[in-house]
Amino acid sequence: MNTDEFFESVRPWSKRKHRLLGKYLKPFSAKVATATQNREIFCVDGFAGAAKYEDGSDGSPLLMARFADECATWKNPVNLKLINVEPDGKHDGIFLTLEQSTVEWTQKGVIQNINKDFRTALPEIINIVGNAPALFFIDPFGPTYLHFADITPLLSRSQQITELIINFDQDGLRRIADAALSENINPKAAQSNSLNITRIIGNDRWKSKLVDPRLPSNEKESILLGEYLANIAEFGFAVVAYPIREALDSKPKYHFVYCTRHSDGLDLMNDFIREEEDLLFGEHVQDKLTLFPSESLAYEEVTKRQTNLRYVMREYVKTQHFVTRKQIIRNIVASHFGFFHGRDYRAIFKELIDNGTLTSSDLATRIDDRTYLVSADISK
């Protein structure tokens, strides 16, 4: 798909990505604003595009602009400032459309549009944002437009409230890797492809892990993604990835990579991704299993999920002498990101406490997130 086709209409997978961004922005803005003196925070759209699809659907710049208006009306208003970056290198009118679509917010001082590519615009972006809390939404069209060095200044910010959401095109990157390692390509082209991947990933460790030509494509993609996440994590970020796909049984289009330094952010995004998976399951049931009641299937799915969580939780508690409810959740969210919803955790905690499997270390009757828990009889 070329860029012209991309902007014709919003794709199902793009809706999922935008829905996750929209869901997360509200609690992120409300919570982060309390840590500032002027309740000002920034959201940077690094590859903004035209702001509007040809079918009239809102792109990410307009979705965030409308949310900024909502923030301003809250009982405790949040001053959400937006920066959109779009180079319009082919002079095909994309930046002009962005300007026209967002003029209402530029006039209000909510939006600044920068007519440069993300790499070139970085110094200007960093200067505008200063030391304010910021969320960077980085959604390039394809894997080659974003090098790891482009996000290093963001990962290195002294401002702890720095978060990134990155579109990682593992399929496109794997195709470049195949070309780099192919015996049928001339050495100069292979070297160029190899260097390109290293620039995108952040190091060349991927080479030694992809030398086996028998590796299936999905394993290669998993290796490339894993190296990318590990390099981000070295900057002190908790980083997770969610496969954005068209349907439950579809191959991922790309991965929604979320980077944060705060565990509360992980909890929030975990729940939003679990909800997105539930939506995918509902669509799958309607499309594939129309003869069966979706409500009963959904109930069975939640029951199965909570059975799995019960096992995971019990196995974890076996290794812990004193641990709080919050510590248990944080550990499992990190190792099973997006598998279980907060509702699942609450349900299983209630069950394990009610049946005596978990009890407070000091026999307190009221158990909260600060109460240390012990296993009364984990073999039950």
Salt bridges, closest charged atoms under 4 A:
GLU40 OE1 - LYS81 NZ 3.34
ASP58 OD1 - LYS52 NZ 3.46
ASP58 OD2 - ARG66 NE 2.73
ASP69 OD1 - LYS108 NZ 2.81
GLU70 OE2 - LYS26 NZ 3.76
GLU104 OE2 - LYS108 NZ 3.92
GLU124 OE1 - LYS116 NZ 3.06
ASP139 OD2 - LYS17 NZ 2.71
ASP150 OD1 - ARG119 NE 2.80
ASP171 OD1 - ARG174 NH2 3.03
ASP171 OD2 - ARG175 NE 2.96
ASP171 OD1 - LYS251 NZ 3.32
ASP178 OD2 - ARG174 NH1 2.91
ASP178 OD1 - LYS220 NZ 2.93
ASP212 OD1 - ARG214 NE 3.05
GLU221 OE2 - ARG174 NE 3.19
GLU221 OE2 - LYS251 NZ 3.21
GLU227 OE1 - ARG205 NE 2.85
GLU227 OE2 - LYS209 NZ 2.47
ASP264 OD2 - LYS31 NZ 3.38
ASP264 OD2 - HIS262 ND1 3.82
ASP264 OD1 - ARG330 NH2 2.68
ASP267 OD2 - ARG330 NE 2.80
GLU275 OE1 - LYS23 NZ 2.93
GLU275 OE2 - HIS341 NE2 2.90
GLU276 OE2 - ARG16 NH1 3.15
GLU276 OE2 - ARG19 NH2 2.46
GLU277 OE1 - ARG245 NH2 2.95
ASP278 OD1 - ARG274 NH2 3.01
ASP278 OD1 - ARG305 NH1 3.02
GLU283 OE1 - ARG16 NH2 2.60
GLU301 OE1 - LYS304 NZ 3.90
GLU315 OE2 - LYS318 NZ 2.83
ASP344 OD2 - ARG305 NE 2.75
GLU351 OE2 - ARG310 NE 2.60
ASP354 OD2 - LYS350 NZ 2.71
ASP368 OD2 - ARG366 NH1 3.50
ASP368 OD2 - ARG370 NH2 3.60
ASP369 OD1 - ARG325 NE 2.87
